[in-house]
Amino acid sequence: MEPNAFSLVAIFVVAILYSSVGHGGASGYLAILALLSVPKQTASSTALVLNIMVASTAAFSYYRSKFLNLPTTAPYLIASVPAAFLGGTIKIPNNIYEGLLSVSLLAAAVRLAIPLKESAEAELHQPRLWLAVVCGGAIGLLSGIVGIGGGIFLSPLIVLARWDTAKHASGTAALFIVINSIAGIVGRLCTHSFTIGSDWSFLVAAFAGGLIGSHLGANIFSQNALKRMLALVLGIASFKLLIA
């Protein structure tokens, strides 16, 4: 893998954009690495490492700004880690999977992009424990199949279901991504399929972008701005799947 100036800038920008909404950016990194003709195994392992670095900076920023609530995040994590391991063993036709995923992400992006009257804080409600566990497990399973952290599914679900505010959803998604990505790397280490090469410049670019983006998302962007940013991220991911 030989990074060039364009690829490093692209990684940096993707990290800023995704971390601002609490995401790690795995889908964006995979697209960039594919352009560099990086082998699939190396690309996916590298994307997971970048995912952890960027999502960790986001989780820290949102926690420090009091937008990451550990008690409300925990139920989503109960089943997600074992489900992510299981998802890694399931194979379905890529064209069917990518088509369905692209449509679902695009639908969520459109829904979030439409200006709506802000809900009063009293209208927000936490999901029942069993529902949060089931949703976390389902997203973990899907994330294991895809090879990403899962935040791109979790945060829109939380916002659209009115389980929490956009900022709290981003904080929850960030921690969710970190833990699921770590689980994915552990699985790869156990099967001796983890490799990221010897060039660390991608890691530096992603970490710097993650610091900037997570600060913007946690401290600068409004709830509406965060929803629009999340819609943009979902739209980019959907477009990436359509042209893959």
Summary of the structure (lengths in Angstrom):
residues: 244
radius of gyration: 16.6
end to end distance: 20.2
largest distance: 51.8
contacts: 896
relative contact order: 0.24
helix: 75%
strand: 0%
